[in-house]
Amino acid sequence: MGKHIRAQIAIEFIFLVSVAFIILLIFLKAVGDQADDLNEKKEFVLVKDLAYKIQYEINMATQVKSGYNRTFFIPEKLDNKDYTITKIGNKITIGLKNSEFTITIPEINGNINKSNNTIINKGGVIYLN
């Protein structure tokens, strides 16, 4: 009878350890999903902030007198990740892995570069680089 009870205790122990392990795996999966969501939100905020920075610089150039000249910096990477800047017409799109943000800008002549960008208001016409 003693061996039967020990065997039952061993089986119950293995069952409880297995249940605890499954619960741990479920918890770790949930934490990983939360981390992925936070990372995507962080990427979107970085992309959106860069787009608004570019829009601000261009808007400033359109609102001041002719002769305005300013150099501003666009980073090579966002959060150590490659990204894209696309200008089509009067819209710019910033794309980074899982995030993309498009914003409207005033009409300009030229393109936006990663690195230093010089913006000039010459007679009411905006030139970039």
C-alpha positions in Angstrom: 0.0 0.0 0.0 2.9 2.4 0.7 4.3 2.0 -2.8 0.9 2.8 -4.3 0.6 6.1 -2.4 4.1 7.1 -3.4 3.4 6.4 -7.0 0.1 8.4 -6.8 2.0 11.3 -5.2 4.7 11.2 -7.9 2.0 11.3 -10.6 0.2 14.2 -8.9 3.5 16.1 -8.6 4.3 15.6 -12.3 0.7 16.7 -13.2 1.0 19.9 -11.0 4.4 20.7 -12.4 3.0 20.3 -15.9 0.1 22.6 -15.2 2.4 25.2 -13.7 4.6 25.0 -16.7 1.7 25.5 -19.1 0.5 28.5 -17.1 4.0 29.9 -17.2 4.1 29.5 -21.0 0.8 31.2 -21.4 2.0 34.1 -19.2 5.2 34.5 -21.2 3.3 34.5 -24.5 1.0 37.3 -23.1 4.0 39.3 -22.0 5.7 38.9 -25.4 2.6 40.0 -27.2 2.4 43.1 -25.0 6.1 43.9 -25.7 5.4 43.6 -29.4 2.5 46.0 -29.2 4.5 48.5 -27.3 7.3 48.3 -29.8 4.9 48.9 -32.7 3.5 51.9 -30.8 7.0 53.3 -30.2 7.8 52.9 -33.9 4.7 54.7 -34.9 5.4 57.6 -32.5 9.0 57.9 -34.0 7.7 57.9 -37.5 4.9 60.5 -36.7 7.3 62.8 -34.8 9.7 62.8 -37.8 6.9 63.6 -40.2 5.7 66.5 -38.1 9.3 67.8 -37.7 9.7 67.9 -41.5 6.3 69.5 -41.9 7.1 72.1 -39.3 10.4 73.1 -41.1 8.6 73.4 -44.4 5.7 75.4 -42.9 8.1 77.8 -41.3 9.9 78.4 -44.6 6.5 79.2 -46.3 5.4 81.7 -43.6 8.5 83.9 -43.5 9.9 86.4 -45.9 12.0 85.7 -49.0 15.6 85.1 -48.1 14.8 82.6 -45.3 17.6 79.9 -45.2 17.8 77.2 -42.6 19.5 73.8 -42.3 17.9 71.0 -40.4 18.9 67.4 -39.7 17.1 64.2 -40.5 18.6 61.1 -38.9 20.0 58.2 -40.9 18.1 55.7 -38.8 15.2 55.8 -36.3 15.8 53.8 -33.2 18.8 52.1 -35.0 16.4 50.9 -37.8 16.4 51.8 -41.4 13.3 53.8 -42.6 12.1 55.4 -45.8 11.1 58.9 -46.7 9.0 59.3 -49.8 7.7 62.6 -51.3 4.9 62.4 -53.8 3.4 65.7 -54.8 2.6 67.6 -51.6 2.7 64.5 -49.3 5.5 62.9 -47.5 5.4 59.3 -46.2 7.7 58.0 -43.5 7.9 54.2 -43.3 9.6 52.0 -40.7 9.1 48.2 -40.6 5.5 47.9 -39.4 4.6 51.7 -39.2 3.9 54.2 -41.9 2.7 57.8 -41.6 1.7 60.2 -44.4 1.3 64.0 -43.9 0.5 66.9 -46.2 3.1 69.6 -46.8 3.2 72.8 -48.8 4.5 72.6 -52.3 8.3 72.5 -52.4 11.0 72.1 -55.0 13.4 69.4 -54.1 13.5 66.3 -52.0 14.1 65.4 -48.4 17.3 63.7 -47.6 18.5 61.7 -44.6 21.2 64.0 -43.1 21.4 67.8 -43.4 18.6 69.5 -45.4 18.8 73.1 -46.4 15.5 74.9 -47.0 15.3 78.3 -48.7 12.5 80.7 -49.4 13.4 82.5 -52.5 10.7 84.9 -53.7 7.9 82.8 -52.0 9.1 79.6 -53.7 10.4 76.9 -51.3 13.6 75.0 -52.3 14.9 72.0 -50.4 18.4 70.8 -50.9 
